[in-house]
Amino acid sequence: MNRIKEVLEKKGIKQKWLAEELGKSYNMVNSYAQNRRQPSLETLFEIAKILNVEVKSLIKEN
């Protein structure tokens, strides 16, 4: 499970913008945000870099 949607909302960033920055489709980023798919570790690190957050802030703790 990830917190991508929560971080995007907190920062006021749209999923469409993140998709463009990542070079991925909106549907893929939306799948990440809705926890229907989990990004690879490489993609997770790239998302963290783009959003200027630490990777651990994108991951839910159990």
C-alpha positions as CSV (number, residue, x, y, z in Angstrom):
1,M,0.0,0.0,0.0
2,N,1.2,3.5,-0.8
3,R,0.4,7.1,0.2
4,I,0.9,8.7,-3.2
5,K,-2.7,10.1,-3.3
6,E,-2.4,11.5,0.2
7,V,1.0,13.2,-0.6
8,L,-0.4,14.6,-3.9
9,E,-3.4,16.1,-2.2
10,K,-1.3,17.5,0.7
11,K,0.9,19.3,-1.9
12,G,-1.9,20.3,-4.1
13,I,-0.5,18.4,-7.1
14,K,-2.7,16.8,-9.7
15,Q,-2.2,13.2,-10.8
16,K,-2.2,14.4,-14.5
17,W,0.9,16.6,-13.8
18,L,2.7,13.7,-12.0
19,A,1.9,11.4,-15.0
20,E,3.5,13.9,-17.3
21,E,6.6,14.3,-15.1
22,L,7.0,10.5,-14.9
23,G,6.4,9.9,-18.6
24,K,3.6,7.5,-17.7
25,S,-0.1,7.5,-18.6
26,Y,-2.7,9.2,-16.3
27,N,-4.3,5.8,-15.9
28,M,-1.1,4.3,-14.6
29,V,-0.6,7.0,-12.1
30,N,-4.3,6.9,-11.1
31,S,-3.8,3.1,-10.5
32,Y,-0.9,3.9,-8.2
33,A,-2.9,6.6,-6.3
34,Q,-5.9,4.3,-5.9
35,N,-3.7,1.4,-4.8
36,R,-4.9,-0.8,-7.6
37,R,-1.2,-1.2,-8.7
38,Q,2.0,-0.6,-6.9
39,P,4.9,1.2,-8.6
40,S,8.2,-0.5,-8.9
41,L,10.9,0.6,-6.5
42,E,12.6,2.5,-9.3
43,T,9.3,4.4,-10.0
44,L,8.7,5.0,-6.3
45,F,12.1,6.6,-6.0
46,E,11.4,8.7,-9.1
47,I,8.0,9.8,-7.7
48,A,9.7,10.8,-4.4
49,K,12.3,12.8,-6.3
50,I,9.7,14.6,-8.4
51,L,7.5,15.4,-5.3
52,N,10.6,16.3,-3.3
53,V,9.7,13.9,-0.4
54,E,11.5,11.0,1.1
55,V,10.5,7.5,-0.2
56,K,9.3,6.4,3.2
57,S,6.7,9.2,3.2
58,L,5.1,7.4,0.2
59,I,4.8,4.0,1.9
60,K,2.1,3.1,4.4
61,E,3.3,1.4,7.5
62,N,1.3,-1.6,8.7
